[in-house]
Amino acid sequence: MAADSEPESEVFELTDFTTASEWERFISRVEEILNDWKLIGNSLGKPLEKGIFTSGTWEEKSDEIFFADFKFSVTHHYLVQESIDKEGKDEVLEDVLPQSMQDLLCMNNDFPPRAHCLVRWYGLREFVVLAPAANSDAVLSESKCNLLLSSVSIALGNTGCQVPLFVQIHHKWRRMYVGECQGPGVRTDFEMVHLRKVPNQYTHLSGLLDIFKSKIGCPLTPLPPVSIAIRLTYVLQDWQQYFWPQQPPDIDALVGGEVGGLEFGKLPFGACEDPISDLDPLQAPHWSVRVRKADNPQCLLGDFVTEFFKVCRRKESTDEILGRSTFEEEGREIADITHALSKLTEPAPVPIHKLSVSNMVHTAKKKIKKHRGVEESPLNNDVLNTILLFLFPDAASEKPLDGTSSMDNNPSSESEEYNLYNQFKSAPSDSLTYKLALCLCMINFYHGGLKGVAHLWQEFVLEMRFRWENDFLIPGLASGPPDLRCCLLHQKLQMLNCCIERKKARDEKRKTSISDNVTNTYPGDAVRPGDQLGPDNLKDMDKEKGEVGKSCDSWSDSEEEFFECLSDTEEFKGNGQESGKKGGLKEMANLKPEGRLNQHGKLTLLHNGEPLYIPVTQEPAPMTEDLLEEQSEVLAKLGTSAEGAHLRARMQSACLLSDMESFKAANPGCCLEDFVRWYSPRDYIEEEVIDEKGNTVLKGELSARMKIPSNMWVEAWETAKPVPARRQRRLFDDTREAEKVLHYLAVQKPADLARHLLPCVIHAAVLKVKEEESLENISSVKKIIKQIISHSSKVLHFPNPEDKKLEEIIHQITNVEALIARAHSLKAKFGTEKCEQEEEKEDLERFVSCLLEQPEVLVVGAGRGHAGRIIHKLFVNAQRHLILFKAAAMAPPEEELKRMGSAEERRQNSVSDFPPPAGRELILRTTVPRPAPYSRALPQRMYSVLTKEDFRLAGAFSSDTSFF
């Protein structure tokens, strides 16, 4: 048994060498990606044009791979170019170097101002980078670096890919790469050195040449020529001799204060500091200039809009900001609601008969002063008077202006700038709402902040009530119903103006009618034979006599006194029910016609042949967008039932019923067909028919929809009574609507107010930017402004735009302001306005424009050109200023000064035109056989950069893998 069990206890370990390791799977995945991206073989492109690395289009595509559980990202960077003709490719490409090796020697794109660091260091148009996917991950150990580099080498050899493949090592901020490029019988190794300080032996060209020679190890004697490209960077930071031309703010100024040209109704513009911090000229056969911009320069327009936007996020009410309510009377802490109601209903004529600033301002201010010190008042009298006169220019004149006032230098109503309010849903730039937004923006920034905003708003609301109670139209508002294209606050003010217009017209008409009745009654004029004085007519006459002495304001305050509802009078009893019947027609025919406007052409009534008259009708009620929305919700809540639909139709036919009653009063004896012929001619169909005598006559009848039993038109006609428009119940109750608007304005918090007016402020900011841009004429700014307008129009049309989107718009406006300010700064520094020759001036303006739009600009003529001479002068002045400053700090004794010679001689001897270079970049290139003398001559390249705190060498060394 023991012998039988021995074979079973033996264990045989089998190792399957066909299973792929993690390393092999990693290499396979790299090869798969290279194949998917079609990077196999040599794809030659066109020769690189000068500046193509900056002006051309770069694209990239990425993928992710894993080495065990470590994730890498693979990114392919390439310049978009057309490939050259592929005819004869197979014959030619056998001995052609890979495209990347040819690019190492190209000198058309040295030191590109804006490109990937590998493009700048090696001049490559296409390459692949393998890097840790997470920013916190890094390949630090030498063994892992070599493992990755081996993987890259194997993948390139297996696939035949001739695109350079780099591996990023160490921490990402160091930008350290190693890589390889393989071709038929050739290979290029990309190596790199990065140090914090420059070793002393490599601070000069000879030391760098020694490194380059030792790396290529050329066996030839003498060494083939090495081409050298050098870039020296000089930084000009001292602009002491050129002051920033922005005017300092005059905080105490009221109107015309020079804060970027600030005054009421105009937004400021410009940077508070110089937005250009330094200028980098290049000392070389070719000069180019780069503008380094100041980070986030403080700009007035951006600050104004940003601070106003912050008000939108405040939660306090006006009463909380100003203390107790400014409308409360002293000593009335607890008011009975009955007193308030009686005060509203009792007619009380207002003793003020003309507009006066002293009469209409400071009401809220006086209430505030009773509870706080005078010095704590947010706005002083001068500022408040100035603003109110700016908003209400008619207040300065004895006679109020009924027309709309316009702002100075305002764009015409036909221009694109004027019609921007349609896109922004703001308000016209000559409107009161627009001017109010600018004043509140300025008050918020310069005069009291949030408290000043609340104070001015209280005064504004008081002025609105004053104008309503005294029949003074609000200036700066277009006549007619509310414009739904504008912001809601503008619509509310237009609605209030409509109420004032209706009230004013009604009061004037009442005065005229009273004076006519007095003239016709008291002198004893005889009653005309055709006049019929019934009990109701006498009743009306007595009432009018008794009201002669009353103030016209009492008429507007009491609806019952002005509109007589005649539904209970004996004269029209039964007519409403029988008006559609024959008996009713006879009775109506005996009524006296009232409320006729004019005769309607040659039309006559169908039953009695009398001329058809167009009646005086009530105008439809104007509505703001919130009222329309509210009405829509009410109608929608009625549901789809028959009862709900009937009620909805009755609510919508109020205007139709009013017009029917006016028509009946103007045309006694009329029928529904007569009304339809005037009101809706398409619903009355006429046909030619032959009568009994054989004559062709026109016969008409109502349309099919009018014949539907119990339709709304028939029901309304049967319900309508012959009442002229002047005695009907008002479709538009201006008293109620005006009080609703005034209440709406009074309860607005500063945050709500800022939300309403922010579109106007953005509108004004865009107009200001466009105005400033027209002076500087920068093409890139014009494109950005169009983008801002397009973006703003999409965001501001929503009822409650998101804060984040609003911040984006404000940020865009601020950036454009900074860009225009930079243009202004550069023009001042280069003296474009001082050029006497027109050609030089145009060249300088073009040069400044390019500085703003391009990362680097070539100086035409280098140091000998006009721009070059100006730059040279700037450096010389800065150097002289520096030496004078040092001399003042370390003044030597007088005897030593005499031995040193004159001041001019000392300055010339000690001051160079340029300071020491802030950075030095060198590119060394050559073509040598490597590694053996009989090897193929291949391109070699080394890039180096030396700054105060950085030293980098990036070498690309090619070798022959066939003959070595």
C-alpha angles and dihedrals in degrees: 000000000000091000091051093051097052097078091049092056093057114102122206116201112210119197115202105211091181092074111101118239124225089259093053092047089051092052091046091052091051090051090048092054092048089052093047090052090048094235093145119124129001117309109188119205133195119287111276114262121219112276094005092129090064102033097037128087119260121198134182140190128197142199136176130235135175132227099199101308096335113104122217131185120220115204128185114206118190142162111239107244139146117253119240123249112296096209110126090007096138093056098043104040096063093084098026118112118237114273093248092056091053090049091057089073098042112116099186095091108036114154099004109201095222121027144101112294092244089054090053094046100042106017093235124163095195135024144145124232125203110197139156108276096224120065090224094054120089139175102231110155121084093228092056090047091052092045092054092045090051090050090052092049093050093047092050092048094048096048100036090231112166096190113107113254118204131194118209112222135182120017115337095238088065093059093215117169136174122185152149141228123198131197137164102307094340137088135187121205118204113208134174142197124194125184134168094226132035113247110238094239092057100049090095135056094250092060093050090048089054090055092048093049093048092051097050091043093201111195093200123104120237100029114242114254117282117216114217129200115190129190119188117192120208121188122211109200103153113089094158093128092053114063119204104254096222112122115239116249118264101208094184094054117108111187119012093016110167101236096133088321092311125178136141110294095021129088119226123242138194142060120289090213134033105280093203112077104177145349126222115208121185121229103213140098084281121046125207130173132214125192115219107203126219111251112254100337114206108256126189100219093048091048092050094052094041093052091048090050089054088062088065089068097052118108103198122112122227092256092051091051097045097036118242120010112292090216095061117103120232112267095015102104094149116035123191112233091224090064091053092050094047091049090054094048100042112091110238121172114224112236095211110097103174139036115264130167091218090054099045105041139068097031093124090040093058091052090050092051091056091065101031139035119278091239090059094060108121098223127032122223097257094053093044094048091048093051095046092049089049092050095040108031091167089068091074093059128073092230117052118234115239094193128078119269121228132212125242117263090011119161116252118264091247095054125102091239092056093050093052088099088072090061096041096040088229123117137279113283092241095050130109091241092056092048091046090054091053093047093049090048091054094043090052092052103038113011116051104318115226093356091053090051091051092047095050091046091053090052090048092053091049090051090052091053091046091054093047094051093046100040095245114150118232111248124227096039126111115240121248134050121333114291106237090200089071132073119282095252090056089050091052092052090048089050090052089050090052089053091050091049092050093046092046093049092046093050092049091049090049091051090051094048092048093050090048092051092049091051093048098044112037101047088059100250111181120247113252115249093241094052118101116204108196126174092273093050090053089046090053091048093051091049092051091049091053093050098053094098095046124105116257089235090068089062092057093045095054118055093188093057094050102038115048110204103211097189091112099045119113092230095072102030110136094005093102091058098039101037092104094049129080095249090051091051092056092051092046091050089063093055122105111252115242137181099027117167102182142316117282103234114270097329116128133191113270097228106040103017094234117147114272112241128203108234129225103253136189118259115245115261114265114232137196122222094259091053091049090050091048091050091049091053092050092050091046092052091059088077131212099288121120092250092049092048091050092050091047091052091050091051091051094047098062091107091047092052091050092051091048091053091049090049092051092049092050095044113039111198094027126141135208091267090059091052093048091050088059102032102037111009093178090066092060110075119198124195133181112245135170115243128212092277092053096252122138110241136168116252121187137194139172120273122259095261091053090054094057106119115255094003118165095255093055093045092049091048092052091048096046119100125203097263121147118232093252091062098041125102107267117262087202113042098201093184093056095041092048091052090049091052093047091049090048091053094046095054096049113118118218088252091054090047092051090050090052094048101038092091088055091050092049089046090053092046092053091049090050092050091049090050093051092044091055088061094051098035100211113171095203091054091054090058092048092050090053089051091050091051092048093047094045094049090056095046100041096050090071114090095235110019118199117261091231092058092046090052089052091055092049090047091052091051091049091051092051091049090052091048092052090045089053090052090051090049094050093047089053092049095047092042098230091165092053095058111114096193114072093215093055091047092053091048092051093047090050089048092051091047090053091049089059096046104035130055092230132010127204113234108229109232091008110230092350095059125090094255091044092054091051091050091048090051091050091055093046092051091047091051093049091048089052095051092047090052091051091046091053091050094048104031111180123216118279093250091057091048090055092052090050092058130229123346092246092052092048091049093050092047098047106034123073120200093246132036121239109293114268090211139011125202125186134183118196119193136177142147117232138154110259139223096355131027090246094049122109115278106250135180119267125189138177127185121195133182124192122190133152094271105019138061122179135172119190114184133185110194120182126202138184112247095187102051109033 
